[in-house]
Amino acid sequence: MTTSTHPHFDDRGTLQWFTSMADAKAAAAKDGKLIFIEFGREL
């Protein structure tokens, strides 16, 4: 499972960040949770 901290700010461990959609879906299904998707780019 690929998890990490947020690449641009310290969220103080609030969320578990995934770099793989498959890993995020598996974790969400296991825990009965929804997935929050953050999409953007660096300027």
SVG drawing of the C-alpha trace seen along z (x, -y; Angstrom):
<svg xmlns="http://www.w3.org/2000/svg" viewBox="-19 -29 25 34">
<polyline fill="none" stroke="black" stroke-width="0.4" points="0.0,0.0 1.4,-3.4 0.7,-6.1 2.4,-9.3 2.1,-12.7 0.8,-15.6 3.5,-16.8 2.9,-20.5 1.8,-21.1 1.8,-19.5 -1.7,-18.2 -0.5,-16.9 -1.7,-13.4 -5.3,-14.4 -5.7,-12.3 -4.1,-9.2 -2.7,-10.1 -2.5,-7.5 -0.6,-7.8 -2.5,-4.9 -6.2,-4.9 -6.3,-1.1 -4.8,-1.3 -7.1,-4.2 -10.2,-2.2 -9.0,0.9 -8.5,-1.0 -11.8,-2.8 -13.7,0.4 -12.0,2.1 -12.8,-0.7 -16.3,-1.7 -15.1,-5.2 -15.3,-7.6 -12.4,-8.8 -11.4,-12.5 -9.6,-13.3 -7.3,-16.3 -6.3,-17.3 -4.0,-20.1 -0.6,-21.1 2.3,-23.1 2.7,-26.5"/>
</svg>
